Amino acid sequence: MTSRIVNWKSATAVLVLIVVAAGGWWYYHRTDASAPAEAGNGPPGNSGKRGGGRDGGNKAQPVSVVPAQKRDIRLIVTAIGNIAAANTAVVRTKADGELKAIYFKEGQAVQAGQLLAQIDPKPFQIALSLAQGTLARDQAQLKNAELDYQRYKDLVEKQAAPKQQMDTQEALVQQLHGTILSDQASVDNAKLQLSYTRVTAPISGLAGLKQADLGNIVHSSDTNGLVSITQTQPVAIVFAIPDVRLDKLRQQMKNDVPLRVEAWDREQKNILAEGSVANTDNSIDLTTGTIKVKALFPNKDNGLFPNQFVNVRLQLDTMKDALAVPVASVQRGTVGNFVYVVGEGGVVTLKPVTTLATDGDWVAVKAELRPGDQLVTDGADRLRDGGKVEVIAASARPGGADEPRGGGGKRRKGGGASASGSASALASVPASASASTPAAASVPVPASAAETRK
């Protein structure tokens, strides 16, 4: 009896396994048969089969376009520059003595001739009084000697006194004149030393940290002085450019063409100041193949600080009426740089381009393009030559997120590269971008198949 029960259970288990296998086989083939009917919802270029085949490109891809233009493109050289003060002065006292007063604040903007500090003037006032007293005494002696000389002169004319006595008196007068000159020099020197007790700013600029405190005895030989002043209006930026740009730079400077220089912050998002090239170094650095250039900036708002590092953009020239395309429209593949042009019927054509110069969101190119050609800027990664597209966003400028969009369409999430990333836009598309086969993971999976795989 027990063996019959065991056999019955084994037969039941085998039957259940056969039923489950048959059901799985039927459900699997039913799912494969229904996949082509649902494949129309997937990206173009894929069929409903798991192999990821082509569907003939009948599905139009949504894209954003910007027309090519004729515009002026600046020829810009970028570099990293260091800000240097136009002048730097270490203020040292010219007279030794006790520091009695400080009239500036650290970091304050000071003007040339402004009083910065006061040294105890009493010893110098005493020296001045002594020199003035000596001068007054010798002046009195000179006056008396001149009167005696006049008397002797009258007597000699009347032959009442010897001429030798008159000559001796005349020599004494001349001697006293020399003494007066020496005394006057002593008085002037004493006044000069007294003026040195008032320490003034030699240049206009920003005062640094003070190097002496009240009550200290300061000397003219002090290395650090009292304070340092840096002149920041104007301020200079020194940067290096490749020597291949030197000929163009020298030609522009020879023609007295003002060369504009822009200083940008580290993120290159905000412009800090604008200036112009002042001069260049007299030799090329052999180790780097660059030459140093100095540019002057008015810096009226003190936005540039000495020893600060900034990103520099030097405008060497301007390409007038150049054929320009948005940076976001330039793709890179096995054929090199290219753009997709939207033609009649929404058919795109691949056009090779040669980039010449980049200026912000636009790049000058050499290509078989015409102004007004609609170039794909968003969605080019899913296109191929001869594919069909649907324009859902048209902008008058690249990266025009704030521009009104035509066609009644909405902007897709995460679509396309922003035109602001001009440097990365050219290299962001891999060499296989021209291929139209999307990744297999992008094919939608029917709900029933997902349940089966679970």
C-alpha positions as CSV (number, residue, x, y, z in Angstrom):
1,M,0.0,0.0,0.0
2,T,2.8,2.4,0.9
3,S,4.7,1.7,-2.4
4,R,1.5,2.5,-4.4
5,I,1.2,5.8,-2.7
6,V,4.8,6.7,-3.4
7,N,4.4,5.7,-7.1
8,W,1.2,7.8,-7.3
9,K,3.0,10.8,-5.9
10,S,6.0,10.4,-8.3
11,A,3.6,10.1,-11.3
12,T,1.8,13.3,-10.2
13,A,5.1,15.2,-9.9
14,V,6.2,14.2,-13.4
15,L,2.8,15.2,-14.8
16,V,3.0,18.6,-13.1
17,L,6.5,19.2,-14.6
18,I,5.2,18.3,-18.1
19,V,2.3,20.7,-17.8
20,V,4.5,23.5,-16.5
21,A,7.1,23.0,-19.3
22,A,4.3,22.9,-22.0
23,G,2.8,26.1,-20.6
24,G,6.2,27.9,-20.5
25,W,6.9,26.9,-24.1
26,W,3.5,28.2,-25.3
27,Y,3.9,31.5,-23.3
28,Y,7.4,32.0,-24.6
29,H,6.3,31.7,-28.3
30,R,3.2,33.8,-27.7
31,T,5.4,36.6,-26.3
32,D,7.8,36.5,-29.3
33,A,4.8,36.6,-31.7
34,S,3.4,39.7,-30.0
35,A,6.7,41.6,-29.8
36,P,6.6,43.0,-33.4
37,A,3.2,44.5,-32.8
38,E,4.6,46.5,-29.9
39,A,7.9,47.3,-31.4
40,G,6.5,50.6,-32.9
41,N,7.0,52.2,-29.5
42,G,10.7,51.7,-29.5
43,P,13.5,53.9,-30.9
44,P,14.0,54.0,-34.6
45,G,16.4,51.6,-36.0
46,N,15.3,48.7,-33.8
47,S,12.8,45.9,-34.5
48,G,10.7,44.1,-31.9
49,K,13.2,41.2,-32.0
50,R,15.7,40.7,-29.3
51,G,18.5,40.9,-31.9
52,G,18.0,44.7,-32.3
53,G,17.6,44.7,-36.1
54,R,16.6,47.7,-38.3
55,D,13.0,48.9,-39.0
56,G,13.9,50.8,-42.1
57,G,14.1,54.2,-40.4
58,N,10.4,55.0,-40.9
59,K,10.1,56.6,-37.4
60,A,11.1,60.3,-37.5
61,Q,13.5,61.3,-34.7
62,P,12.7,64.5,-32.7
63,V,15.6,67.0,-32.9
64,S,16.4,70.7,-32.3
65,V,17.9,72.8,-35.0
66,V,19.8,76.1,-35.3
67,P,20.5,77.7,-38.7
68,A,24.0,78.4,-39.9
69,Q,25.0,82.0,-40.1
70,K,27.4,84.5,-41.6
71,R,28.9,86.4,-38.6
72,D,32.1,87.8,-37.3
73,I,34.2,85.3,-35.4
74,R,37.0,86.4,-33.1
75,L,40.3,84.6,-33.3
76,I,41.0,84.1,-29.6
77,V,44.0,82.7,-27.8
78,T,43.4,81.4,-24.3
79,A,46.0,81.2,-21.5
80,I,46.5,81.4,-17.8
81,G,47.7,84.7,-16.5
82,N,49.1,86.1,-13.3
83,I,48.1,89.6,-12.1
84,A,51.0,91.9,-11.2
85,A,50.7,95.3,-9.6
86,A,51.8,98.2,-11.8
87,N,54.1,99.4,-9.0
88,T,55.0,98.1,-5.5
89,A,56.6,100.3,-2.9
90,V,57.9,99.4,0.6
91,V,57.4,102.6,2.7
92,R,60.5,103.1,5.0
93,T,61.1,106.0,7.3
94,K,64.0,108.3,6.4
95,A,64.5,109.4,9.9
96,D,65.2,107.3,13.0
97,G,62.9,107.8,16.0
98,E,59.9,106.7,18.0
99,L,56.7,106.0,16.1
100,K,54.1,108.3,17.6
101,A,51.1,107.9,15.3
102,I,49.7,105.8,12.4
103,Y,47.2,107.4,10.1
104,F,46.2,104.5,7.8
105,K,44.2,101.3,8.1
106,E,45.5,98.0,6.7
107,G,44.1,97.3,3.3
108,Q,43.0,100.9,2.9
109,A,43.3,102.7,-0.5
110,V,45.8,105.5,-0.1
111,Q,46.7,108.4,-2.4
112,A,50.2,109.6,-3.3
113,G,51.4,112.2,-0.7
114,Q,48.9,111.0,1.9
115,L,50.2,111.1,5.6
116,L,50.7,107.5,6.8
117,A,52.6,107.9,10.1
118,Q,54.3,110.4,12.4
119,I,57.7,110.0,14.1
120,D,58.6,111.9,17.2
121,P,59.6,115.4,15.8
122,K,61.1,116.9,19.0
123,P,64.8,116.0,18.4
124,F,64.6,117.3,14.9
125,Q,62.9,120.5,16.0
126,I,65.7,121.2,18.5
127,A,68.3,120.6,15.8
128,L,66.5,123.0,13.5
129,S,66.4,125.7,16.2
130,L,70.1,125.3,16.8
131,A,70.9,125.7,13.1
132,Q,68.7,128.8,12.9
133,G,70.5,130.3,15.9
134,T,73.9,129.8,14.4
135,L,72.6,131.4,11.2
136,A,71.3,134.4,13.0
137,R,74.6,134.9,14.9
138,D,76.7,134.8,11.7
139,Q,74.3,137.1,9.9
140,A,74.8,139.7,12.6
141,Q,78.6,139.3,12.4
142,L,78.3,139.8,8.6
143,K,76.3,142.9,9.0
144,N,78.9,144.4,11.4
145,A,81.8,143.4,9.1
146,E,80.1,145.1,6.1
147,L,79.7,148.4,8.1
148,D,83.4,148.3,9.1
149,Y,84.3,147.7,5.5
150,Q,82.3,150.7,4.3
151,R,84.0,152.9,7.0
152,Y,87.5,151.7,5.9
153,K,86.6,152.4,2.3
154,D,85.7,156.0,3.0
155,L,88.8,156.5,5.0
156,V,91.0,155.1,2.3
157,E,89.4,157.4,-0.2
158,K,90.3,160.3,2.1
159,Q,93.8,158.8,2.5
160,A,93.1,158.7,6.3
161,A,93.7,154.9,6.6
162,P,95.9,152.3,4.9
163,K,94.5,150.3,1.9
164,Q,95.7,147.0,3.5
165,Q,93.2,147.5,6.4
166,M,90.4,147.9,3.9
167,D,91.4,144.8,2.0
168,T,91.6,142.8,5.2
169,Q,88.1,143.9,6.1
170,E,86.8,143.0,2.7
171,A,88.2,139.5,3.0
172,L,86.4,139.1,6.4
173,V,83.1,140.1,4.8
174,Q,83.6,137.5,2.0
175,Q,84.4,134.9,4.7
176,L,81.2,135.6,6.6
177,H,79.2,135.3,3.4
178,G,80.5,131.8,3.1
179,T,79.7,131.1,6.7
180,I,76.1,132.3,6.1
181,L,75.7,129.9,3.2
182,S,76.9,127.0,5.3
183,D,74.6,128.0,8.1
184,Q,71.7,128.2,5.7
185,A,72.5,124.7,4.4
186,S,72.4,123.5,8.0
187,V,69.0,125.1,8.5
188,D,67.7,123.5,5.3
189,N,69.0,120.1,6.3
190,A,67.4,120.4,9.7
191,K,64.1,121.3,8.1
192,L,64.4,118.3,5.7
193,Q,65.1,115.9,8.6
194,L,62.1,117.3,10.4
195,S,59.9,116.7,7.4
196,Y,61.0,113.1,7.4
197,T,59.2,112.6,10.6
198,R,56.0,112.8,8.5
199,V,55.9,109.5,6.6
200,T,53.8,109.9,3.4
201,A,52.7,107.5,0.6
202,P,55.1,107.6,-2.4
203,I,52.4,106.1,-4.8
204,S,48.7,105.6,-4.8
205,G,47.4,102.1,-4.2
206,L,46.3,99.6,-1.5
207,A,48.1,99.6,1.9
208,G,49.2,96.2,3.2
209,L,49.7,95.0,6.7
210,K,51.6,97.4,9.1
211,Q,55.1,96.2,10.1
212,A,55.6,98.4,13.1
213,D,53.4,99.4,16.1
214,L,53.1,102.6,18.1
215,G,56.0,103.3,20.4
216,N,58.5,101.2,18.4
217,I,61.8,102.8,17.5
218,V,62.0,102.7,13.7
219,H,65.0,103.0,11.5
220,S,65.6,103.9,7.9
221,S,67.5,100.6,7.5
222,D,64.5,98.4,8.5
223,T,64.0,95.7,5.9
224,N,60.3,95.5,6.1
225,G,59.7,99.2,6.5
226,L,56.4,100.5,7.9
227,V,54.0,99.2,5.3
228,S,54.0,98.2,1.6
229,I,51.7,99.8,-1.1
230,T,50.7,98.1,-4.3
231,Q,49.4,100.2,-7.2
232,T,46.4,98.4,-8.6
233,Q,45.0,101.0,-10.9
234,P,46.0,100.1,-13.5
235,V,47.0,96.5,-13.0
236,A,49.0,94.3,-15.3
237,I,48.4,90.7,-16.3
238,V,51.3,88.6,-17.6
239,F,50.5,85.5,-19.6
240,A,52.2,83.3,-22.2
241,I,51.1,82.5,-25.7
242,P,52.5,80.0,-28.3
243,D,55.3,81.4,-30.4
244,V,53.3,80.5,-33.6
245,R,51.0,83.4,-32.7
246,L,53.8,85.9,-32.3
247,D,53.9,87.0,-36.0
248,K,50.2,87.9,-35.9
249,L,50.6,89.7,-32.6
250,R,53.5,91.8,-33.7
251,Q,51.8,92.7,-36.9
252,Q,48.7,93.9,-35.1
253,M,50.9,95.9,-32.6
254,K,52.9,97.4,-35.5
255,N,49.7,98.6,-37.1
256,D,48.6,100.2,-33.8
257,V,45.6,97.8,-33.6
258,P,44.4,97.6,-30.0
259,L,44.4,94.0,-29.0
260,R,41.6,93.2,-26.5
261,V,42.3,91.0,-23.5
262,E,39.6,89.5,-21.3
263,A,40.2,88.2,-17.7
264,W,37.8,85.4,-16.7
265,D,37.3,83.6,-13.4
266,R,38.5,80.1,-12.8
267,E,35.3,78.5,-13.9
268,Q,35.3,80.6,-17.0
269,K,31.7,81.7,-16.4
270,N,32.1,85.3,-15.5
271,I,34.3,88.0,-17.1
272,L,36.3,89.9,-14.5
273,A,37.8,92.8,-16.5
274,E,38.8,93.9,-20.0
275,G,42.1,95.4,-21.0
276,S,44.6,95.6,-23.9
277,V,48.0,94.4,-24.7
278,A,50.8,96.7,-23.6
279,N,54.0,94.9,-24.7
280,T,55.8,91.6,-25.0
281,D,58.9,90.0,-23.7
282,N,62.1,90.3,-25.7
283,S,62.7,86.5,-26.1
284,I,60.9,83.2,-26.5
285,D,61.1,80.6,-23.7
286,L,63.0,77.7,-25.2
287,T,61.6,75.2,-22.7
288,T,57.9,75.9,-23.4
289,G,58.0,77.6,-26.9
290,T,56.0,80.5,-25.6
291,I,56.5,84.2,-25.2
292,K,55.2,86.4,-22.3
293,V,52.7,89.1,-23.0
294,K,51.8,91.9,-20.6
295,A,48.3,93.5,-20.7
296,L,47.1,96.5,-18.8
297,F,43.7,96.7,-17.1
298,P,42.2,99.9,-15.6
299,N,40.8,97.9,-12.7
300,K,38.7,100.8,-11.5
301,D,36.6,98.6,-9.2
302,N,39.7,96.7,-7.9
303,G,38.2,93.5,-9.1
304,L,41.7,92.2,-9.9
305,F,44.1,91.5,-7.1
306,P,47.9,91.2,-7.3
307,N,49.3,87.6,-7.6
308,Q,45.8,86.3,-8.6
309,F,45.6,83.7,-11.3
310,V,42.9,84.2,-14.0
311,N,42.0,82.8,-17.3
312,V,43.0,85.1,-20.2
313,R,41.4,85.4,-23.6
314,L,43.4,87.4,-26.1
315,Q,41.6,88.5,-29.3
316,L,44.2,88.5,-32.0
317,D,41.9,89.1,-35.0
318,T,38.3,89.0,-36.3
319,M,37.1,86.8,-39.2
320,K,34.6,89.0,-41.0
321,D,31.4,87.4,-42.3
322,A,32.7,83.9,-41.7
323,L,30.4,80.9,-42.1
324,A,29.6,79.9,-38.6
325,V,27.7,77.0,-37.1
326,P,26.7,76.3,-33.4
327,V,29.4,74.4,-31.5
328,A,26.7,71.9,-30.3
329,S,26.0,71.0,-34.0
330,V,29.5,69.8,-34.7
331,Q,29.9,66.0,-34.2
332,R,33.0,63.9,-34.4
333,G,33.2,60.4,-35.9
334,T,35.3,58.2,-38.1
335,V,34.9,60.8,-41.0
336,G,36.2,63.6,-38.7
337,N,34.1,66.6,-37.8
338,F,30.6,66.8,-39.4
339,V,27.2,68.2,-39.0
340,Y,23.7,67.0,-39.8
341,V,21.7,69.3,-42.1
342,V,17.9,69.0,-42.2
343,G,16.6,69.1,-45.8
344,E,13.2,68.8,-47.5
345,G,10.9,66.2,-46.0
346,G,12.8,66.1,-42.8
347,V,15.7,64.1,-44.3
348,V,19.1,64.7,-42.7
349,T,22.3,64.9,-44.7
350,L,25.8,64.4,-43.1
351,K,28.2,67.2,-44.1
352,P,31.9,67.1,-43.2
353,V,33.2,70.4,-41.8
354,T,36.7,71.8,-41.0
355,T,36.7,73.9,-37.9
356,L,38.7,77.2,-38.1
357,A,38.1,79.2,-34.9
358,T,35.7,79.0,-32.0
359,D,34.1,82.0,-30.4
360,G,31.8,81.3,-27.6
361,D,28.8,79.2,-28.8
362,W,29.8,79.5,-32.5
363,V,32.6,78.1,-34.6
364,A,33.8,79.2,-38.0
365,V,33.9,76.3,-40.4
366,K,34.9,75.5,-44.0
367,A,32.2,73.3,-45.5
368,E,29.6,72.9,-48.2
369,L,27.0,74.8,-46.2
370,R,24.9,77.9,-46.8
371,P,23.7,80.5,-44.4
372,G,20.2,79.4,-43.2
373,D,20.9,75.6,-43.4
374,Q,19.1,74.0,-40.5
375,L,21.7,72.2,-38.4
376,V,20.8,69.6,-35.7
377,T,22.0,70.6,-32.3
378,D,20.0,68.3,-30.1
379,G,19.3,64.6,-30.8
380,A,22.2,64.0,-33.3
381,D,23.4,60.9,-31.4
382,R,20.4,58.9,-32.7
383,L,20.7,60.0,-36.4
384,R,22.3,58.6,-39.5
385,D,22.8,60.0,-43.0
386,G,19.5,59.9,-44.8
387,G,17.4,59.4,-41.7
388,K,14.2,61.3,-41.1
389,V,13.7,63.8,-38.3
390,E,10.9,65.9,-36.8
391,V,11.9,69.4,-35.7
392,I,10.4,70.0,-32.3
393,A,12.6,72.9,-31.2
394,A,14.1,75.7,-33.3
395,S,16.3,78.4,-31.7
396,A,17.9,81.5,-33.1
397,R,21.0,80.8,-31.1
398,P,22.8,77.7,-29.9
399,G,21.8,76.5,-26.4
400,G,18.8,78.8,-26.6
401,A,16.9,77.3,-23.6
402,D,15.3,80.6,-23.0
403,E,14.2,81.1,-26.6
404,P,10.6,80.4,-27.6
405,R,10.3,76.9,-29.2
406,G,8.3,76.3,-32.4
407,G,6.4,73.4,-33.7
408,G,4.3,73.1,-30.6
409,G,6.7,70.5,-29.3
410,K,8.3,70.2,-25.8
411,R,11.9,70.1,-25.0
412,R,13.0,66.6,-24.1
413,K,14.7,65.9,-20.8
414,G,18.5,65.4,-21.0
415,G,18.4,66.1,-24.8
416,G,21.6,67.3,-26.5
417,A,24.7,69.0,-25.3
418,S,24.6,72.6,-24.3
419,A,26.3,75.1,-26.5
420,S,28.0,76.7,-23.6
421,G,30.4,73.8,-23.3
422,S,32.3,74.7,-26.5
423,A,35.4,72.9,-25.6
424,S,33.7,69.6,-24.8
425,A,31.0,69.7,-27.4
426,L,33.5,68.7,-30.2
427,A,34.8,65.7,-28.3
428,S,31.6,64.6,-26.6
429,V,30.4,62.4,-29.4
430,P,32.2,59.1,-29.9
431,A,33.5,57.9,-33.3
432,S,30.5,55.6,-33.6
433,A,28.0,58.4,-33.4
434,S,27.3,58.1,-37.1
435,A,25.9,54.6,-36.6
436,S,22.2,54.5,-36.2
437,T,21.8,51.3,-34.0
438,P,20.9,52.3,-30.5
439,A,21.9,50.2,-27.5
440,A,19.9,47.1,-26.9
441,A,18.8,48.3,-23.5
442,S,16.7,51.0,-25.1
443,V,14.3,48.5,-26.6
444,P,11.0,48.5,-24.6
445,V,10.2,45.1,-23.1
446,P,6.5,44.0,-23.0
447,A,5.0,43.5,-19.6
448,S,4.3,39.9,-20.3
449,A,7.8,39.1,-21.3
450,A,9.1,40.8,-18.2
451,E,6.9,38.6,-16.0
452,T,8.1,35.5,-17.9
453,R,11.8,36.4,-17.3
454,K,11.0,36.9,-13.6
